[in-house]
């Protein structure tokens, strides 16, 4: 029962993280459409954030039906990475919301009419770049942690099968 509850809480954590990533990446891509001076690297990072979103959704669907032991989904290290990623994504979402509000502010309509797109300050771009880098790095750590546990389980299962086969 405790193992099932642990797995359920891990699945819920992944679902919450997926929702946050989905909100940030969609709004970020929409924001880029309104901005004139977005470097290509930031656009590529926004796309990688969308890939992260896809990975989380796939992980979520496999978590409920996984043959892996509960520890693969509920390890302290994996939970740490998920928690840190959640915090970074919240910061990123707040930053994107603030920039999106600035871009779509009706009081700046005259300025927007004079220039069809908005120009972001270099500091804003740098801050977004840093947050995207951190979110992507934490994603890589979480993915590596999961893959390590998955490979360990597969290797352990293969060894058991080999031993059983040799005994017969």
N, C-alpha and C positions, 0 to 999 in steps of 0.2 A: 504494500500500500504506500509506504513512504517513498519507494522507488518510483511508483507511478506519479505521485504528487511532485517529486523532484523533476521528472521528465515533463510533466504538464507545466510546471513553472518555467522550465527552460524553453519550451515551445512558446509560451506566452511572451517571454523576453524577446525571442526572435521575431514574433509577430509584431510586437510594439516597435522594435527596431526597424523592421521592414516598413511599417507605416511612416515612421519619421523620415527614413531615407526617401521614400516615395514622394512625400511632401516637399522635401528640400530639393530633390533633383528636378522635379517638374517645374517648380517655381523658379529655380535657377536657370533652366533652359529658357523659360518664358522671359526672364529678366534679360538674358543675353540678346534676345530679339529687339529689345528696346535700347540697347546700348551700342554706341559707336566704336569704342576703343577696347573691345575685349580681346586679349591675346588668344591666339589659337590654343596655347597650352591650357588655359582655363576652360575653354570649350571641351577639349579632350578630357580633362579631369571631370567635368560635369557628366560626360558620357560614361566614364569609368564608374562614377557614382551610380549611374543607372545600371551598369553591369552588377555592381554590388547589390543593388535592389533585386535584380533577377536571381542572384546567388542566394540571397536571404529567403526569397519566396520558395526557391527550390529546396533549400535546407528545411524550411518550415514544413513543406509537404512530406519530406522524408523523415522528419523527426518523429512524427506520430506513429509511423509504421516501421521504424528502423529495427533491424535485428541487433543493432549495437547495444551493448549494455548501457545502462543509465549514466554511468560515469563519463561516457564519451560526450554526452550532451550537457552534463551538469558539473563539469570539472571547475574547480575554483579559478584556474587560470583563464578558461574560456569565459566564465562569467565576468571576470575582471575586464577582459577585452571588450565584452559586450557592454558592460557598464561605462567604460571609458569612451567607447564609440558612441553610445547614446548621448553622453555629455557633449562630445564634440559636435555631433549632429544637431543637438539642441542649440548650441552656439551658432552653428552654421545656419540653421533655420532662422534664428533670431536676426542674424546678420542679413540674410537674404530678404526676410520680411521688411526690415528697415530700409534696405536699398530699394526694394520693390515699391514701398510706400513713397520714397523720394521720387522715384521715376514716374509713378502714376499720380502724384499729387496734383489735384486740379488747380491749385494756386500757381503752379509752375507751367500752366497751359500756354501762356504767351511765349515763354522761353522755348517750349517744345514746338510751338508753331514756327518759330524762327529757325529752329534746327530740328530736322525730322527725328533725330535720335539724341539721346542723352549721353553725356560724357561722364564717366566715373573718375573720381580722384585716384591717383596712383596708390595712396594709402589704402583705399577701399579694395582695390584689386589685389594688393599685397596681402591684406588680411584674409580675403577670400581664398587666395592661393594657399596661404598657410593652413587654413582650416581644411581645405580640400585635401592637401597633402597629409595632414594628420588623420583625417577620416579614412583615407585610402590605406595608410600605413597600419592603422588599427584593424582595418578589414583584413589585410594580409596576415596579420598576426593571428586573428581569430580563425581564419581559414586554415592556416598552417597547423594550429592547435587541433582543430577538428580532424584534419587529414592525418595527423600523427596518431590520434586515438583510433581512427578508422583503420589505418594500416596496421597498427598494433593488434587490433581485434582480428583482422583478416589473417595476419601471420600466425597468431595464436591458434585460430581455428584450423588453419592449414596444417600446423604441427600436430594438432590433435587427430586430424584425419589421417595423416601419415603414420602416426603411431598406431592407430586403430587398424590401418591397412597392413602394417608390418606384423601386428599381433595375429592376424588371421592367416 
